[in-house]
C-alpha cells in the first residue's frame, strides 16, 4: 500500500524553509530583483535574453525561420541568461520581464526600446512585425492563435506539473506523477487526433503554433525532455511523431534549438548567438578546441596583439 502523507496545510502559509528539489534555492514567494546587474546590448535591433529550454527555443527557432525567409530585420543577438545562477533576478532583466522568466526580448528598432516578455507574446509580436508565419485570413489566423494559446495554457501541466514531479521533486509522489501523467497523455492525444487530419497545427500552413508546440511536445515525444518517452508511451501517438520528426528536419529548427543551450553534446551548444556564422564557428566544441590551442582569454589575446 502507498504510505499516506499526513501533512495538513496550516491556516496561513509562511515561507520558512526551502521547498526542496532541483530549483529550491531559486524559488521564493516574492517578485523583484535580488541584485544589480546590467544586460549586454549587441549590434542588432533585436536583443534576446534567454536560455535554450523549450520556452527559449520557441523564440530562437522563430527568429531563425524569419531569417531563412529573407527578413533581414530579424537579425538578433541572443544573450545567455543562466537561470540556475539566478541571472533572471538581475535588475535590468527584471526591468524587461518583471516576472523573471526567460525568454525576454527588447526591440531597439525605434527611438524607444520595446520590451516583450512571455514567449507567446514574443512570438505574436515577431509574427506581426514581419507579417510572417501567421495566417492573414481571419479564420486561419484565429485557428493559429487557438493552438498558440493552447500551448501556453497546456505546457505548465507538462513542465511545472509532470516534469517537476517526475524529474525534479525531492521525492517521488505517486499521486502527483499519476495526476500529471494522465494530463500529459490527454494533451498528446489532443494533438494526435488533430494532426491525424492536418499536416500542421493550422492545417497545411506551418506557423508560430507549430514553432511554439514543437519544443515541448516534440521533445517529449522523442524523450529529449524529461527522458519519459517510454514512460508515457509516446510512440503510440503516431501523428504527433510524424509531425515532430518533420519539424526536426527543418534547418531553422536545427539552428534555433541549440541557441543559448548549455548542456548536451558540445556541437549542439551555442551559448550566445550574435551572427549567422556563429553556428559554424562558435559552437561549444569549436570554442573548447580553440581554448585548448590558445588558453588566453579573448581580452588577453587583444592585449597581446596590441
N, C-alpha and C positions, 0 to 999 in steps of 0.2 A: 504494500500500500504506500501511496505517496505521503510523506511526512507533512503534517499540517503546519502552516505558518501561523503562529499565534500573535503576530503583530496586529495591534489595534491603533489606528490613527488617533493622535491627540486632538483635542478640541481646536487647538491653534497650532499650526506647524511652525517650527522655529529652525532656522539654519544653524545647527551647532556642530556639524561634522560633515566630512566629505561623503558623497553619495556612493563612492566605490566605483570600480570599473575603470576602463582604459582612460576615459577623459575626466575623471573625478577632480583633478586639480584645476581644470578649466571651468567646470560647472559652478555657477553662482546664481543666486536669485535676483540679482540687480543688473542693470544695464550701465553703459557708460565706459569711458576709457579707464584703464588701470595705470597707464604710463604715457609719457610724452614720446612720440615717435613720428618723424616726418616720413612722407612717402616719396619715393623717387618718381620723377616725371621724365619720360623718354621723348623721342623726337616726333612721334606720331600724334595726331589729334586724339585717337582713342587710347586711353590708358586703362588697362585691366589689372586688377589686383586680385589674385586668385590662387587656387591650388588645384591639382589635377584629379580631384574627386569627381564623381558623376555630375554634381552640380556645376563644378568648374568646367568640365568637358563640354557641357551644353553650349557655352558661350564661345570657347575656342574652336569647336567644330563649326559653329555657325559663322564665325569670322573667316575661317579658312574656306568655307563654302562660298562666301561672298567674294573673297579674293579670287577663287577659281572661276567665278562668273565674270571677272573683269572689273569689279568695283574697287578701284584703287583707293578710294576713301576709307575702305575697311582695313587698311594697314593699321597695325596696332603694336603696342608694347605690352607684354604680359609679364608682370612682376610677381615674384613668388611671395605668397603670404603663408607662413608656416603656422597652421592653427594649433599644432601640438605645442608650439613655443609661445602661444598667446599673442601672435602678431595681430590678430583681429581685434585686439583690445587697445591697440596703439591709437593715440589721439587723432591723427589725420585719417586713419582708416575709419574710425568711428564717425568722423565728420562726413564721410561719404556714405557709410552704412551704419546708422545708429543701432541696427540690430546685430552688429558684429558677426556677420556671417559672410563667407565667400560664396559667389564672386561679387565684386563691386566694380563698377565702371565709371570713369569720368570722361566726358566728351568735351574736348577743348577746341572744337571746331569754331564756335562763335566767340564773341567778346567775353562772355562769362561762362565758365565751365558748367556743364550739366551733370549732376550726379544721378546714377541709376543703380538701384540695388534690388535684390531678389532676381533670381535667374530668369524667371518667366517675364518679368518686366524688362529686363535687359534684352531678351530675345525679341520681344514685341517691339521694343524701341528700335533695334537694329533692322528688323524686317521692314518696319515702316519708314525708317530713314532712307533705306536703299530701294524700297518698293520691290523687294525680292523675297522669295521663299515663303510667301504668304499669298494665298489666292486673292484676286481682286474682286471676283464675283461675290456678291453678298452671301449667298447660301454656302458656297465653298469656304469663304473666309470664316463664317460662323462655325462650320464643321471643324476647321483647323483650330479655332480658338477653343472649341469644346474639348478637343484632345489635349491641347496645351494646358488648359486648366485642370483637366482630368489628372494629368501628371503631377501638377503642383499639389493637388489635393490627395493623391494616392501615395506618392513616394514617401511621405512621412511614416506611413504604416510599414513600408518596406524598410526604410532606413532606421528611423528612430524607434520603430516597433520591432520588426523581425530581426534586423541587423544587430540592434543593440542587445537583445536578449539571447540571440543565437551565438553572437561572437564576443561582444564587449562587456556584458554584465559580469560582475564578480562571481556570480553563481548561476547555474542553470536552473531556471524555474519552469517546470513543465507546463503549468497553466499558461504562462506568458508566451512561451515558444509555440505551443499549440494554437493559441489565440491568433498570433500574428502569422503563423504559417498558413492557417486557414484563409486569412485575408489576402495574403500574397498570392496564394494559389487561385483564389477567386479573381484577383486582378489579372493574373496571367490568362485565365480563362476568358475574361472580358476581351483582352487583346486578341487572343487566339480566334475567338468567334468572329471578331470584326475583320481581322486580317485574312480570314478564310475567303472573303469576297472582295478584298481590296489589296492592291499592290502596296499601298502606303496608308498611313492613318487617315489621310484626307482623300483617299481614292487613288487616282492614277498620278497624283502630283506630289512629289517629295517636298516637304515643308518643315517649318520650325517645329511642328508637332512631332515629327519623326526624330528630329535632332534632340528634342527635349526628352523623349521617352527612351531612346536607344541607350544612352549611357547608364541608365538604371536597369531597365528590364532586359535589354540585350546582354548586358554584362551578367545579370543574374542567370539568364539562360545558359551562358557558357561556363558559369562558375567563377568568372573573373571578380565578381563582387560577392563576398561572404563565403565563397567556396561551398555553395549549398546546392549546386545543380542536381546532384544525386538525391540529396535530402528532399528537395522539392519536386523531384521527378520532372525537371523542366523539359527533357527530351520528348515528353508526351504532348507538348504544345507545339505541334509541327509547323503551324503557320507563323507563330512567333519566331521559330527557328529559321524558317525561310527568310523572313523579313530581317532578322538580326544579322544573319550571315551576309545578306545582300548589302546592307549598310556598312558592314565591317570592311568591305572591299573598296569602298569609295576613298580615293586618295586624300580628300579633305578630312574625312573621318580619321584616317590613319595619322594624319598630321596633328589634327586638333586634340586627339585623345592623349598625346604624350606631352603637351604643353603644361608646364608647371607641375609635372609629375616627378616625384622624388623617391619612388620605390619601384621594384621590379627590375627587369633586365636593364642594364645601363644604356643600351642602344634605344630603349623606349622611354628614356628620361630626357626631357628638355626643360631644365629648371626655369629658364627665362627665355622668352622669345621677343626679339626686337627687330628681326629681319628674316625674310624668307630663307636666306642662306643658312640661318641657324640650324635648320633641320638637317643640313648636310655637314655643317662644321662644328656645331656646339652641343650635340647630344652628349650625355654624360660619359659614354665610352670614349668619345674623342677628347673630352676635357681631361679625363683621368690619364689617358695616354700622353696628352700634351704636358700635363703636370709632371709626369714621371720623366719626361725628356728634359723639361725645364722647370725645376722646382720653385723658381722665383715667382712671386705673385705678379699680377698684372701691373700694379703700381711700381714694383721693383724693376720690372722689365723696362718700363718707361724711363725711370731714373737712369738705368744702365745705358739706354740708348742716348740719353742727353748727356 
